Amino acid sequence: MRVKSKKKGCKKWIILGVFVILMISIFVGLLLTKKIRIAPFLAKSYSVCGVDVSHYQGTIDWPKLAGNAIDFAYIKSTEGSSHVDEKFRENWKKASNEDLLIGAYHFFSFESEGKRQADWFIQNVGSLSGKLPPVVDIEYYSTEKKMPPVSKIRENLSQILASLEKQYSVKPIIYTTYPVYHKYIEGHFSSYPLWIRNVYYQPNWDIGAVWKIWQYTDRAVLNGYAGQEKYIDKNVFCGKKEELMAMRCP
């Protein structure tokens, strides 16, 4: 009787073990195929939070937005070598009055010369004294087949980064997505701080702890804006607030 009881007990543990392994495999599979998002849960372990905004958020009530327990905000300023975000100047002026660390970001054009893009940003943004480093946002906006050669894109990216660094005396931050990171950034721009987008899980799980800012969701809903886009991007900084403050432009 005792032998039979032991066998039954072992069988139950084996079944339980198989079930647990199966559930873990299903969970990992859903995670890797981007069917579920656990990034917002994992981002709670970071204490320094921020948003990035553009004209899509419409008119922003900056005192109200700043009251959403955020520490920093990046505002879209320019795009390519001829476009200025229609809400940039208004957002820049009003956000400067709040107790927030603020910075400006430029949407990179794959077709425009890097130096011209840097000049356009500098012309429209002006001084960044006491502000966060400039950000170059490089992500796909058309199919890869229409992209210039990889070498040309890296050349233009190098130009804009070097020009902005010379102008503001700080290393610009590169914001990017996984496809662009792996094709153009990885192994070539490691001296620049990385801002990576992953709305599914923590970037450390696959690209390692190479990032400074992590955009963990594009589905946040906060108080303080009324535009065509009801959602707002949220981000966390890998470090303490004092470390983010130390990155500001002189």
C-alpha positions, 0 to 999 in steps of 0.5 A: 500500500505504501509503495502504491501511495508513493507512486501516486504521489510521484505521478502527481508531481510529474503532472504538476511539473509538466503543467508548470513548464507548459504554462511557462512556455505558453507565457514566454511564447506570448511574450516573444510574439508580442501578444501580451504586455508586461512592460508597465508592470516591470517599469514600476521598479524605476523611480524616475518617470517621464513623458514625450509629447508632440502636436498629437497631444493637442493643447497641453495644460502643463501644470496639470500634466506635471501633476501626474507624478512625472519628473521629465518631459521631452517635446517634439521640436523639429523633423528633417530639415524643414518642419517644426512641430506646430505645438513646439514653441507653445509647449516649450514655453509653458513646460519651462514654467513647471518643475520638470526636467525638459528636453527637445527631440528631433525626428530624423529624416532618412533622406536629408543630410545630417548636418542640415538637420542639426542646423535646423534643430539648432535654429529652431530650438536655440539654447538648451542651457540647463535643459536635458540633452537633445534627442535624435528620434530615428525610426521607420516611417516608410518601408525598408525597401525605400531606405537609403543604403545603411552606410549613408544613413549611418553617415547622416546620423553621425553628422547630426549627432556630432553637430549637436554635440559640438553645439550643446557640449553634451552627448545627444541621446538616440531614441529608436525602435528594435528594428532600427537599433539592430540594423543601424545603431548596434555596435556603431553608436555605443558612446551615445546614450540610448533611449529604446522603445519596448512596450512588451517587456524589459529591454534588459531581457534581450539587448542588455542594460545598454539603455538610459531611457526606456519607453515602456508604453504608448497607451498611457492616459494622463490628465492635462491634454486634449488632442486627437491622440488620447494616449501618451507615451511614458518612459523611465530613466535608468538611474536616480533623478540626480543622475538625470539632472547631471546629464543636462546641457551646461 
